[in-house]
Amino acid sequence: MNVYDFDKTIYEKDSTIDFYLYCMRHHPMIILCLPHQIISFLKYKMKMIHKTQFKSDFFCFMKKLDNPQEDIVRFWDLNQKKIKQWYIKQQKHDDVVISASPAFLLKVICDRLGIEFLIASEVDIHSGRFIGENCYGTEKVNRFKQVFKEEPIHQFYTDSYSDLPLAQIAEEAFIVKKDRILCWKSKK
């Protein structure tokens, strides 16, 4: 099986940021969350709170959405075109997407693309609160092994060296820079 990070790997940008900007345009009242988000960001940068807490605070804007599922569907109607063509050409039936982005955001696009296996951060769609740890770094390996036990990863694709733990358990690992795919070992 092949495993893919999502943001900036098979999707051109960061889906969380794109979704937030979409929500800002369509629900301007979420600007009221900005002071809380900024304070949380500063606390995170000063190492006063953990990344998972910061991301929960960031997603507080979800409380302001009347129908978040409908917003997600509309968001993907506009942004599905940002799925990279190299991925579409090599997609296989047993691909796994593993991401720190919320599962509620990625499930719609994974379903559309026919990606059956999604491992992502579990976040309450109505409150923005994380349910468990942020699916990042070693947590990606933990979550992968919970689902697939000792199933081998043939190829792993990511844009970030923070995914080293997953790269280490894959037979082959690749760094994705825009549309260039580089062997992990060739990039130190």
N, C-alpha and C positions, 0 to 999 in steps of 0.2 A: 504494500500500500504506500501511496505517496501522501505526505502531510504538507500543508501550506499554512503559513501565516496569512492573514487577510489584508490588513491595511498596509498600503504601499508595497504589497507583494502581488496579490492578484487583483486588488482594487487600487486605482491610481493614487488615491490620497488617503486621508484618515477619515473613515466613515463616521466616527463619532463627531469629529469637528464639522464635517459636512452636514450631518444631521442637525447639529446644534444651530448652525447658520441657517439651515432650512427653517427650523423652528423659530428662529429670531425674525425671519421675514414673514412667516405666516401667523405667528403668535407674539407680537411685540411686547406683550405683558411679561414675558419671561425675563425681560431686562431687569425686573425687580429682583431677580435672583443674583444678579451680577455682584453686588457688594459681598454677599455671603461666599460666592465662588472665589472672589479675589482674596478675601481674608483666608479662606481655606488653602488657596494656592500658596500664599505667603507662609502659612504655618507649615505646609509640606516642604517648601524650600528651606525653611529654618529647621527642618527635621523634628518638628513638634508633633506632627501626625504622620501616620503611615500612608502610603500611596492609595491603599484601598479606601481609607477614610476620605482622602482628598477626592477620589473619583466619586464616592457616594455624595459628597457635598456638591460636586460639579453637576451631577445628574438630578439635583433638586428641582431643576426646571421641569422635569417630567410631571410634577404635581400640578403644573399650570395647564397641561394639555387635557382637553375634554375627551378626546378619543385618540390616545397615542397610537393604537394599532393602525388606525386609518392614516395618521400622519406618516407612519413608517412605510405603509404601502405606497402612498403618494411620493414619498421621498425616493423609494426605489424605482418608481415609474420614471422619475427624472434622472436618476443616477446609475441605473443598471448599465448604461453605455460606458461607464468608467471601469468595467471589468476588463482586464487586459486580454487582448486577443491571443497572446502566446499561451495563456492558461486555457482558454476555450479550445484551442487546437490540441492540447495534450491531455485534457481532462479525461479521467477514468472513473468508472462506476464506484470504485471503493476509496476515492479521495477523502481525506479528512481535512477540515479547516479547523485550526486551533488559534484562538485570538483572545486578546485582553479586552476587546470590545464586548459590549453586552450581547448576550444570546438573543434577547428580544429584538435587537436591531439587525442581526445577521441572519436570523432564521428565515425571514421572508426571501432574501436574495439567495440563500443556499437552496431553499425549496424551488425557487424559479430555475436555478441552474442545475437542479437535479443532484445536488450534493447532499447525500444522506447523513453523513457524519459531521456534526458540528460540536466542537468543544469551545466554550467561551465563558466569559464572566457572567455569573448568574446575578442579575440585577432585577429588582422589582420594577415592572414597567410603569406603575402608578406613582411610586414614591421616589424612585431613583436609588433606593438603598441596596447595597450589595448583600447578597445572600451567600456568604462564604468569602473566600479569598479572591482577589484579583487574579485572573488567569494570565500570569506573567512569569517569565524566567523559569525557575525550577518548578513552580506551580503547574506550568504547562506539562512537564514530564509526569508529575504526580497525577494530574487529571487524565492524561493519555493512558497511563498504566492502569488506572481505575477502570477504564472502559475496555482497553484492548490487551490488558495483561502483558504478556511478553511478545505480542505480535511485532514482527520487525517493521521498521520504517525503511522502505527502500530509498526514497528520495525525500528530502526536506528542503523547502523553499521559504526564505524569509528576507526581509529587508534590514534586519537588526541583529547586531552581535549580542544583544541581550538574550537572544534565543540559543545561545551556546549550549545550554543543557540539552535541548532537543537535538541540536546538530550532532552532539556527541553520541547520541544513541542511534542515529541514522546511519545507514550504510553509505550514503552520499548526501552531502549538504551543499546548498547553493545560496548565494547572496543575490538578491534581486535589486538592481539599481535602475529605476524606470523600466525600460524594456530590455535591459541587458541582464543576462543570467551568468553569474560568475561562480566558478567552483570555490567553495568556502576556503579551501587550503591555499588558493592563490591570492587571497586577501587577508593579510595579517593585521 
